[in-house]
Amino acid sequence: MITWHENQDLTAANSFGLPVFAEHFVQVNQLTELVEALEQAEAKQWPVLILGGGSNLVLQPALPGAVIGIAAAGIHLLADDGDNVIVEAGAGENWHQFVRHLLQLGLHGLENLALIPGTVGAAPVQNIGAYGVEIADCLHSVIAYDRHAKSVVQLMAAECQLSYRDSLFKSQQPGRYIIWRVRFNLSTTFAPKLHYGALNQYLSQQGQDQPTPEQLVAAVCSVRASKLPDPATLGNAGSFFENPRVDASVYQALKQQFPDLVAYPEKNGQYKLAAGWLIDQAGWKGHRNGGVGVYDKQALVLVNLGGAEFVELMALAGDISASVKQRFGVSLQMEPRVYP
Ligand SMILES: Cc1cc2nc3c(=O)[nH]c(=O)nc-3n(C[C@H](O)[C@H](O)[C@H](O)COP(=O)(O)OP(=O)(O)OC[C@H]3O[C@@H](n4cnc5c(N)ncnc54)[C@H](O)[C@@H]3O)c2cc1C
């Protein structure tokens, strides 16, 4: 039997720290509770927001209908052939704690994704990625509740349609699947991916060109901490914009005009432009306006300077996008989801 909380304050449940109240809120630990909550919401025709750690959301002050917090717990080994291991984790598990737990178990593949805020269940939603690794590299499958079929389904990695900061869950069928457990293909052999510039540089400086798994996780955490604000002290939602992808001809024209342009070639021939560089060049780094600002160490991150409001945050995001468009002719897309 679930209990709805009326007019629930979710200010502390979103990493930007926006002042937010949910009309009806419930946290679910069991799948039966999730189904019960969904049935009740449907009967009352409430819109539903699924909430993990709230680190990739920009929320309006009043959330209509239902907010369902996912608290599915547990980490299990499902298969182990000595080299390859399948591990399953509950959607409500904290992502970073899960990565640390795998380190203790001697299972490898997710080290570069240490310290990303949020839950295991949200990780496939935008195919979280950092320092040259994405969830797509290790995802086995997800166990999800399908709101259309009203049943529990297993979606194999290929069915999840993971791509850069995107998936079936985010853009193809938003709201249809509620991820309850996630399965990962991990390895007992440590084959670190160290090609990403800032990480590589840091490890070299530490004299750790062949790091242990613990050293790699520590390096990832140090590099992240030097570039990104900790939401516990400065509210933020991580990268506020996706890195725009452009055709090679657009990239070449821009590169000619702006020789310092930072961009990365993609497998499909396109180029991913560093949104942080574009925003920085447009003069926004360190900008402050009322309760919101642009982080002074990384222009891609917008921050809550204290008392940030939804409206001023969206206005700042709009001004940044417009100026980048004007200067470079490139459109920025927001990375966090705006709700409702
Ligand atoms: C400081 C900081 C650094 C970050 N760095 C990175 C980074 O390096 N790489 C990166 O990719 N992201 C990064 N992020 C973004 C964010 O941490 C990730 O997107 C994370 O996976 C969001 O998890 P969450 O549990 O907080 O999701 P939430 O913000 O609660 O939800 C995000 C979306 O997923 C949906 N959702 C949540 N749980 C489920 C579920 N169980 N089933 C279905 N849908 C669900 C929500 O409805 C919402 O649409 C960063 C954020 C911050 C604040």
PDBQT file of the ligand as one rigid body, heavy atoms in Angstrom, charges set to zero:
ROOT
HETATM    1  C1  LIG A 401      27.831  17.888 -11.385  1.00  0.00    +0.000 C 
HETATM    2  C2  LIG A 401      27.195  17.014 -12.457  1.00  0.00    +0.000 A 
HETATM    3  C3  LIG A 401      28.015  16.327 -13.332  1.00  0.00    +0.000 A 
HETATM    4  C4  LIG A 401      27.455  15.522 -14.335  1.00  0.00    +0.000 A 
HETATM    5  N1  LIG A 401      28.300  14.861 -15.176  1.00  0.00    +0.000 NA
HETATM    6  C5  LIG A 401      27.780  14.080 -16.149  1.00  0.00    +0.000 A 
HETATM    7  C6  LIG A 401      28.662  13.377 -17.031  1.00  0.00    +0.000 A 
HETATM    8  O1  LIG A 401      29.881  13.429 -16.918  1.00  0.00    +0.000 OA
HETATM    9  N2  LIG A 401      28.090  12.615 -18.006  1.00  0.00    +0.000 N 
HETATM   10  C7  LIG A 401      26.740  12.504 -18.147  1.00  0.00    +0.000 A 
HETATM   11  O2  LIG A 401      26.307  11.794 -19.054  1.00  0.00    +0.000 OA
HETATM   12  N3  LIG A 401      25.894  13.153 -17.318  1.00  0.00    +0.000 NA
HETATM   13  C8  LIG A 401      26.376  13.929 -16.325  1.00  0.00    +0.000 A 
HETATM   14  N4  LIG A 401      25.530  14.601 -15.483  1.00  0.00    +0.000 N 
HETATM   15  C9  LIG A 401      24.065  14.480 -15.663  1.00  0.00    +0.000 C 
HETATM   16  C10 LIG A 401      23.410  13.450 -14.715  1.00  0.00    +0.000 C 
HETATM   17  O3  LIG A 401      24.224  13.187 -13.608  1.00  0.00    +0.000 OA
HETATM   18  C11 LIG A 401      23.105  12.136 -15.424  1.00  0.00    +0.000 C 
HETATM   19  O4  LIG A 401      22.271  12.354 -16.529  1.00  0.00    +0.000 OA
HETATM   20  C12 LIG A 401      22.428  11.129 -14.497  1.00  0.00    +0.000 C 
HETATM   21  O5  LIG A 401      22.336   9.878 -15.135  1.00  0.00    +0.000 OA
HETATM   22  C13 LIG A 401      21.024  11.574 -14.045  1.00  0.00    +0.000 C 
HETATM   23  O6  LIG A 401      20.621  10.674 -13.038  1.00  0.00    +0.000 OA
HETATM   24  P1  LIG A 401      19.444  11.040 -12.046  1.00  0.00    +0.000 P 
HETATM   25  O7  LIG A 401      19.152   9.807 -11.262  1.00  0.00    +0.000 OA
HETATM   26  O8  LIG A 401      19.818  12.246 -11.259  1.00  0.00    +0.000 OA
HETATM   27  O9  LIG A 401      18.273  11.350 -13.053  1.00  0.00    +0.000 OA
HETATM   28  P2  LIG A 401      17.097  12.424 -12.910  1.00  0.00    +0.000 P 
HETATM   29  O10 LIG A 401      17.682  13.793 -13.053  1.00  0.00    +0.000 OA
HETATM   30  O11 LIG A 401      16.277  12.164 -11.720  1.00  0.00    +0.000 OA
HETATM   31  O12 LIG A 401      16.252  12.094 -14.222  1.00  0.00    +0.000 OA
HETATM   32  C14 LIG A 401      16.781  12.347 -15.503  1.00  0.00    +0.000 C 
HETATM   33  C15 LIG A 401      15.786  11.809 -16.547  1.00  0.00    +0.000 C 
HETATM   34  O13 LIG A 401      15.732  10.388 -16.469  1.00  0.00    +0.000 OA
HETATM   35  C16 LIG A 401      14.402   9.962 -16.158  1.00  0.00    +0.000 C 
HETATM   36  N5  LIG A 401      14.545   8.825 -15.249  1.00  0.00    +0.000 N 
HETATM   37  C17 LIG A 401      15.164   8.809 -14.046  1.00  0.00    +0.000 A 
HETATM   38  N6  LIG A 401      15.124   7.578 -13.523  1.00  0.00    +0.000 NA
HETATM   39  C18 LIG A 401      14.461   6.800 -14.409  1.00  0.00    +0.000 A 
HETATM   40  C19 LIG A 401      14.082   5.430 -14.420  1.00  0.00    +0.000 A 
HETATM   41  N7  LIG A 401      14.389   4.594 -13.418  1.00  0.00    +0.000 N 
HETATM   42  N8  LIG A 401      13.380   4.970 -15.494  1.00  0.00    +0.000 NA
HETATM   43  C20 LIG A 401      13.073   5.789 -16.522  1.00  0.00    +0.000 A 
HETATM   44  N9  LIG A 401      13.379   7.102 -16.550  1.00  0.00    +0.000 NA
HETATM   45  C21 LIG A 401      14.085   7.592 -15.505  1.00  0.00    +0.000 A 
HETATM   46  C22 LIG A 401      13.723  11.164 -15.543  1.00  0.00    +0.000 C 
HETATM   47  O14 LIG A 401      12.312  11.104 -15.692  1.00  0.00    +0.000 OA
HETATM   48  C23 LIG A 401      14.360  12.290 -16.327  1.00  0.00    +0.000 C 
HETATM   49  O15 LIG A 401      13.740  12.412 -17.589  1.00  0.00    +0.000 OA
HETATM   50  C24 LIG A 401      26.052  15.415 -14.462  1.00  0.00    +0.000 A 
HETATM   51  C25 LIG A 401      25.231  16.119 -13.565  1.00  0.00    +0.000 A 
HETATM   52  C26 LIG A 401      25.785  16.914 -12.583  1.00  0.00    +0.000 A 
HETATM   53  C27 LIG A 401      24.908  17.647 -11.621  1.00  0.00    +0.000 C 
ENDROOT
TORSDOF 0
